[in-house]
Protein backbone atom coordinates (compact mmCIF):
# COMPACT_ATOMS: atom_id res chain seq x y z
CA UNK A 1 0.00 0.00 0.00
CA UNK A 2 1.43 3.42 -0.93
CA UNK A 3 2.23 5.40 2.22
CA UNK A 4 0.39 8.48 3.37
CA UNK A 5 3.15 11.09 3.14
CA UNK A 6 3.54 14.05 5.50
CA UNK A 7 5.98 16.26 3.57
CA UNK A 8 8.31 19.01 4.80
CA UNK A 9 10.23 21.16 2.34
CA UNK A 10 13.63 22.30 3.54
CA UNK A 11 14.38 24.28 0.40
CA UNK A 12 18.06 24.75 -0.34
CA UNK A 13 19.08 24.14 3.28
CA UNK A 14 22.24 22.08 3.61
CA UNK A 15 23.06 22.50 -0.04
CA UNK A 16 26.56 23.80 -0.75
CA UNK A 17 25.91 23.91 -4.51
CA UNK A 18 24.06 25.74 -7.19
CA UNK A 19 23.05 23.34 -9.93
CA UNK A 20 22.22 25.21 -13.12
CA UNK A 21 18.58 24.17 -13.11
CA UNK A 22 17.88 24.68 -9.43
CA UNK A 23 15.51 27.16 -7.95
CA UNK A 24 14.32 25.25 -4.91
CA UNK A 25 12.08 28.04 -3.73
CA UNK A 26 10.09 27.94 -6.95
CA UNK A 27 9.91 24.16 -7.04
CA UNK A 28 8.72 23.57 -3.48
CA UNK A 29 6.79 26.75 -2.86
CA UNK A 30 8.64 26.91 0.49
CA UNK A 31 10.52 29.71 2.15
CA UNK A 32 14.08 28.78 3.18
CA UNK A 33 14.51 28.52 6.93
CA UNK A 34 10.79 28.07 7.50
CA UNK A 35 10.60 24.55 8.94
CA UNK A 36 11.31 24.18 12.64
CA UNK A 37 10.74 21.52 15.32
CA UNK A 38 7.39 22.97 16.38
CA UNK A 39 6.09 23.00 12.83
CA UNK A 40 7.14 19.37 12.32
CA UNK A 41 5.44 18.32 15.55
CA UNK A 42 2.25 20.26 14.89
CA UNK A 43 1.87 19.23 11.26
CA UNK A 44 2.33 15.57 12.04
CA UNK A 45 -0.29 15.73 14.80
CA UNK A 46 -2.66 17.60 12.51
CA UNK A 47 -2.23 15.30 9.49
CA UNK A 48 -2.48 12.11 11.54
CA UNK A 49 -6.01 13.25 12.38
CA UNK A 50 -6.97 13.31 8.69
CA UNK A 51 -9.10 10.41 7.47
CA UNK A 52 -7.12 7.72 5.62
CA UNK A 53 -7.55 4.10 4.64
CA UNK A 54 -7.19 1.75 7.65
CA UNK A 55 -3.71 0.22 7.79
CA UNK A 56 -2.21 2.75 5.40
CA UNK A 57 1.38 3.40 6.60
CA UNK A 58 2.47 6.96 7.34
CA UNK A 59 5.76 8.35 6.10
CA UNK A 60 7.35 11.67 7.10
CA UNK A 61 9.42 13.06 4.22
CA UNK A 62 11.98 15.86 4.20
CA UNK A 63 12.25 17.03 0.60
CA UNK A 64 14.38 19.59 -1.15
CA UNK A 65 17.80 20.81 -0.11
CA UNK A 66 20.37 18.24 0.94
CA UNK A 67 19.40 16.81 4.29
CA UNK A 68 22.76 15.21 5.08
CA UNK A 69 24.47 18.53 4.35
CA UNK A 70 22.71 20.06 7.37
CA UNK A 71 24.57 20.20 10.66
CA UNK A 72 23.84 17.28 12.99
CA UNK A 73 22.08 19.71 15.30
CA UNK A 74 19.76 20.91 12.57
CA UNK A 75 19.11 17.34 11.39
CA UNK A 76 18.14 16.41 14.93
CA UNK A 77 15.95 19.49 15.30
CA UNK A 78 13.88 18.12 12.41
CA UNK A 79 14.09 14.40 13.24
CA UNK A 80 13.55 14.51 17.01
CA UNK A 81 9.87 15.64 16.80
CA UNK A 82 9.14 12.56 14.67
CA UNK A 83 10.63 10.13 17.23
CA UNK A 84 7.57 9.88 19.54
CA UNK A 85 5.35 9.05 16.55
CA UNK A 86 7.80 6.38 15.38
CA UNK A 87 7.82 4.90 18.89
CA UNK A 88 4.02 4.58 18.94
CA UNK A 89 3.90 3.27 15.39
CA UNK A 90 1.74 6.18 14.20
CA UNK A 91 4.53 7.04 11.75
CA UNK A 92 6.20 4.05 10.14
CA UNK A 93 9.26 5.68 8.60
CA UNK A 94 11.16 8.81 7.62
CA UNK A 95 12.40 9.61 4.15
CA UNK A 96 14.96 12.25 3.27
CA UNK A 97 16.53 13.47 0.03
CA UNK A 98 20.12 14.52 -0.48
CA UNK A 99 23.11 14.64 -2.82
CA UNK A 100 25.16 11.52 -3.56
CA UNK A 101 28.41 13.15 -2.43
CA UNK A 102 27.02 13.92 1.03
CA UNK A 103 26.74 10.30 2.15
CA UNK A 104 29.27 9.04 4.69
CA UNK A 105 29.33 5.90 6.89
CA UNK A 106 28.87 8.03 10.04
CA UNK A 107 26.05 9.99 8.38
CA UNK A 108 24.27 6.75 7.48
CA UNK A 109 24.48 5.53 11.09
CA UNK A 110 23.09 8.84 12.30
CA UNK A 111 20.11 8.63 9.93
CA UNK A 112 19.39 5.05 10.96
CA UNK A 113 19.51 5.93 14.64
CA UNK A 114 16.78 8.51 14.09
CA UNK A 115 14.50 6.19 12.14
CA UNK A 116 15.24 7.22 8.56
CA UNK A 117 14.47 4.27 6.33
CA UNK A 118 14.70 5.65 2.78
CA UNK A 119 17.22 8.05 1.30
CA UNK A 120 16.50 9.55 -2.10
CA UNK A 121 19.55 10.61 -4.03
CA UNK A 122 19.44 13.41 -6.56
CA UNK A 123 21.33 11.50 -9.23
CA UNK A 124 19.97 13.59 -12.14
CA UNK A 125 22.29 11.95 -14.71
CA UNK A 126 25.01 9.33 -14.85
CA UNK A 127 26.72 10.93 -17.83
CA UNK A 128 29.86 12.77 -16.75
CA UNK A 129 29.51 15.52 -19.34
CA UNK A 130 25.88 16.19 -18.43
CA UNK A 131 26.75 16.26 -14.72
CA UNK A 132 29.58 18.68 -15.37
CA UNK A 133 27.56 20.98 -17.66
CA UNK A 134 24.74 21.01 -15.11
CA UNK A 135 27.04 22.16 -12.31
CA UNK A 136 26.23 19.14 -10.18
CA UNK A 137 29.68 18.96 -8.60
CA UNK A 138 29.67 15.16 -8.30
CA UNK A 139 30.42 12.22 -10.55
CA UNK A 140 28.69 8.98 -11.46
CA UNK A 141 31.19 7.18 -9.23
CA UNK A 142 29.89 9.26 -6.26
CA UNK A 143 26.42 7.90 -6.98
CA UNK A 144 27.64 4.30 -6.99
CA UNK A 145 29.55 4.82 -3.75
CA UNK A 146 26.55 6.44 -2.08
CA UNK A 147 24.35 3.49 -3.09
CA UNK A 148 26.91 1.06 -1.66
CA UNK A 149 27.17 2.93 1.66
CA UNK A 150 23.41 3.26 2.11
CA UNK A 151 22.80 -0.39 1.24
CA UNK A 152 25.58 -1.52 3.59
CA UNK A 153 23.81 0.46 6.32
CA UNK A 154 20.55 -1.35 5.57
CA UNK A 155 18.74 1.71 4.22
CA UNK A 156 16.50 1.80 1.17
CA UNK A 157 17.73 3.98 -1.67
CA UNK A 158 15.79 5.98 -4.25
CA UNK A 159 17.21 7.73 -7.30
CA UNK A 160 16.00 10.83 -9.11
CA UNK A 161 16.90 11.39 -12.76
CA UNK A 162 16.34 14.45 -14.94
CA UNK A 163 15.78 14.50 -18.69
CA UNK A 164 17.02 17.22 -21.00
CA UNK A 165 19.78 18.74 -18.86
CA UNK A 166 22.53 20.68 -20.66
CA UNK A 167 24.43 18.21 -22.86
CA UNK A 168 21.75 15.52 -22.48
CA UNK A 169 20.39 13.45 -25.37
CA UNK A 170 18.00 10.54 -25.79
CA UNK A 171 20.95 8.14 -25.86
CA UNK A 172 22.57 9.63 -22.75
CA UNK A 173 19.30 9.74 -20.80
CA UNK A 174 18.61 6.09 -21.60
CA UNK A 175 22.15 5.11 -20.65
CA UNK A 176 21.70 6.91 -17.32
CA UNK A 177 18.45 5.03 -16.76
CA UNK A 178 20.13 1.68 -17.53
CA UNK A 179 23.03 2.45 -15.21
CA UNK A 180 20.73 3.56 -12.41
CA UNK A 181 18.55 0.46 -12.91
CA UNK A 182 21.74 -1.62 -12.54
CA UNK A 183 22.10 -0.19 -9.02
CA UNK A 184 18.68 -1.63 -8.16
CA UNK A 185 17.10 1.45 -6.54
CA UNK A 186 14.01 0.86 -4.40
CA UNK A 187 12.24 3.59 -6.32
CA UNK A 188 12.89 6.15 -9.01
CA UNK A 189 11.55 9.59 -9.88
CA UNK A 190 11.90 11.10 -13.34
CA UNK A 191 11.78 14.85 -13.89
CA UNK A 192 11.89 16.94 -17.08
CA UNK A 193 14.37 19.82 -16.99
CA UNK A 194 12.46 23.10 -16.75
CA UNK A 195 13.88 26.61 -16.92
CA UNK A 196 12.93 28.31 -13.65
CA UNK A 197 13.10 32.00 -12.88
CA UNK A 198 16.20 32.87 -10.88
CA UNK A 199 18.15 29.74 -11.83
CA UNK A 200 21.45 29.93 -13.76
CA UNK A 201 19.69 28.08 -16.57
CA UNK A 202 17.28 31.01 -16.96
CA UNK A 203 20.25 33.24 -17.81
CA UNK A 204 21.73 30.73 -20.25
CA UNK A 205 18.31 30.33 -21.83
CA UNK A 206 17.89 34.11 -22.17
CA UNK A 207 21.31 34.26 -23.87
CA UNK A 208 20.19 31.59 -26.34
CA UNK A 209 22.77 29.11 -25.05
CA UNK A 210 20.34 26.50 -23.74
CA UNK A 211 17.31 25.03 -25.44
CA UNK A 212 14.94 22.93 -23.33
CA UNK A 213 13.55 19.73 -24.78
CA UNK A 214 10.11 19.80 -26.36
CA UNK A 215 7.23 18.18 -24.47
CA UNK A 216 6.99 15.52 -27.21
CA UNK A 217 10.67 14.54 -26.95
CA UNK A 218 10.57 14.55 -23.17
CA UNK A 219 7.45 12.36 -23.11
CA UNK A 220 8.91 9.89 -25.57
CA UNK A 221 12.29 9.59 -23.77
CA UNK A 222 10.61 9.36 -20.38
CA UNK A 223 8.40 6.53 -21.66
CA UNK A 224 11.51 4.67 -22.86
CA UNK A 225 13.20 5.26 -19.50
CA UNK A 226 10.15 3.97 -17.66
CA UNK A 227 10.20 0.85 -19.87
CA UNK A 228 13.75 0.21 -18.61
CA UNK A 229 12.66 0.39 -14.96
CA UNK A 230 9.41 -1.52 -15.58
CA UNK A 231 11.33 -4.37 -17.23
CA UNK A 232 13.40 -4.70 -14.05
CA UNK A 233 10.39 -4.32 -11.72
CA UNK A 234 11.76 -1.08 -10.27
CA UNK A 235 9.00 1.24 -9.05
CA UNK A 236 8.76 4.63 -10.77
CA UNK A 237 7.14 6.67 -8.02
CA UNK A 238 6.75 9.89 -9.96
CA UNK A 239 7.18 11.38 -13.43
CA UNK A 240 7.12 15.17 -13.66
CA UNK A 241 7.25 17.80 -10.96
CA UNK A 242 4.32 18.42 -8.67
CA UNK A 243 2.26 21.05 -10.46
CA UNK A 244 1.25 24.14 -8.55
CA UNK A 245 0.87 27.89 -8.63
CA UNK A 246 4.41 28.55 -7.30
CA UNK A 247 5.99 26.42 -10.00
CA UNK A 248 3.85 27.84 -12.78
CA UNK A 249 4.56 31.43 -11.66
CA UNK A 250 8.33 30.84 -11.84
CA UNK A 251 8.37 28.74 -15.00
CA UNK A 252 10.28 30.42 -17.82
CA UNK A 253 10.37 27.64 -20.42
CA UNK A 254 10.53 23.90 -20.88
CA UNK A 255 8.40 20.77 -21.22
CA UNK A 256 5.96 21.45 -18.39
CA UNK A 257 2.61 19.72 -18.32
CA UNK A 258 0.46 19.38 -15.20
CA UNK A 259 -0.30 15.77 -16.13
CA UNK A 260 3.14 14.82 -17.45
CA UNK A 261 3.04 11.36 -15.85
CA UNK A 262 -0.27 10.61 -17.57
CA UNK A 263 1.21 11.66 -20.93
CA UNK A 264 4.10 9.23 -20.42
CA UNK A 265 1.82 6.36 -19.44
CA UNK A 266 -0.31 7.06 -22.47
CA UNK A 267 2.79 6.93 -24.72
CA UNK A 268 3.82 3.62 -23.16
CA UNK A 269 0.29 2.34 -23.70
CA UNK A 270 0.40 3.30 -27.38
CA UNK A 271 3.68 1.41 -27.80
CA UNK A 272 2.20 -1.66 -26.11
CA UNK A 273 -0.90 -1.64 -28.37
CA UNK A 274 1.21 -1.02 -31.49
CA UNK A 275 3.54 -3.93 -30.69
CA UNK A 276 0.65 -6.31 -29.98
CA UNK A 277 -1.27 -5.31 -33.15
CA UNK A 278 1.81 -5.56 -35.38
CA UNK A 279 2.60 -9.02 -34.00
CA UNK A 280 -1.03 -10.13 -34.47
CA UNK A 281 -1.11 -8.82 -38.07
CA UNK A 282 1.99 -10.78 -38.94
CA UNK A 283 0.44 -13.92 -37.53
CA UNK A 284 -3.17 -13.49 -38.60
CA UNK A 285 -2.88 -11.55 -41.86
CA UNK A 286 -5.50 -9.01 -42.95
CA UNK A 287 -8.59 -10.53 -41.21
CA UNK A 288 -10.60 -8.96 -38.38
CA UNK A 289 -8.76 -8.70 -35.07
CA UNK A 290 -10.51 -8.20 -31.73
CA UNK A 291 -8.44 -6.14 -29.33
CA UNK A 292 -9.62 -6.47 -25.73
CA UNK A 293 -8.45 -3.80 -23.28
CA UNK A 294 -9.18 -2.82 -19.69
CA UNK A 295 -12.13 -0.47 -19.26
CA UNK A 296 -10.03 1.68 -16.92
CA UNK A 297 -7.39 2.11 -19.64
CA UNK A 298 -9.76 3.76 -22.09
CA UNK A 299 -8.25 7.23 -21.67
CA UNK A 300 -4.69 5.87 -21.98
CA UNK A 301 -5.71 4.14 -25.22
CA UNK A 302 -7.17 7.34 -26.66
CA UNK A 303 -4.43 9.63 -25.30
CA UNK A 304 -4.56 13.31 -24.32
CA UNK A 305 -6.38 15.31 -26.99
CA UNK A 306 -6.82 11.98 -28.84
CA UNK A 307 -3.07 11.96 -29.50
CA UNK A 308 -2.83 8.16 -29.57
CA UNK A 309 -5.82 7.92 -31.94
CA UNK A 310 -3.89 10.12 -34.37
CA UNK A 311 -0.85 7.84 -33.97
CA UNK A 312 -2.88 4.67 -34.66
CA UNK A 313 -4.40 6.35 -37.70
CA UNK A 314 -1.06 7.53 -39.10
CA UNK A 315 0.12 3.92 -39.05
CA UNK A 316 -3.28 2.56 -40.09
CA UNK A 317 -3.16 0.26 -37.06
CA UNK A 318 -6.88 0.09 -36.37
CA UNK A 319 -8.06 -1.02 -39.83
CA UNK A 320 -10.16 -4.22 -39.40
CA UNK A 321 -9.70 -4.02 -35.64
CA UNK A 322 -12.60 -4.23 -33.21
CA UNK A 323 -11.70 -2.64 -29.87
CA UNK A 324 -13.49 -3.89 -26.75
CA UNK A 325 -13.12 -2.38 -23.29
CA UNK A 326 -13.80 -4.94 -20.57
CA UNK A 327 -13.89 -4.34 -16.82
CA UNK A 328 -12.27 -7.71 -16.04
CA UNK A 329 -9.24 -7.19 -18.30
CA UNK A 330 -6.14 -6.44 -16.15
CA UNK A 331 -4.84 -2.89 -16.59
CA UNK A 332 -2.08 -2.25 -19.11
CA UNK A 333 -2.65 -5.57 -20.88
CA UNK A 334 -4.22 -6.48 -24.22
CA UNK A 335 -5.88 -9.65 -25.33
CA UNK A 336 -6.10 -10.29 -29.08
CA UNK A 337 -8.33 -12.71 -30.97
S1 LIG B 1 22.06 19.87 -5.03
FE1 LIG B 1 19.86 19.96 -4.99
S2 LIG B 1 19.31 21.70 -3.68
FE2 LIG B 1 21.48 21.87 -4.21
S3 LIG B 1 21.52 23.27 -5.95
FE3 LIG B 1 21.51 21.17 -6.73
S4 LIG B 1 19.37 20.65 -7.04
FE4 LIG B 1 19.44 22.50 -5.74
Boltz pocket constraint, residues with backbone or C-beta under 6 A from the ligand:
constraints:
  - pocket:
      binder: B
      contacts: [[A, 12], [A, 15], [A, 16], [A, 17], [A, 18], [A, 19], [A, 22], [A, 23], [A, 24], [A, 64], [A, 65], [A, 66], [A, 99], [A, 122], [A, 136]]
      max_distance: 6.0
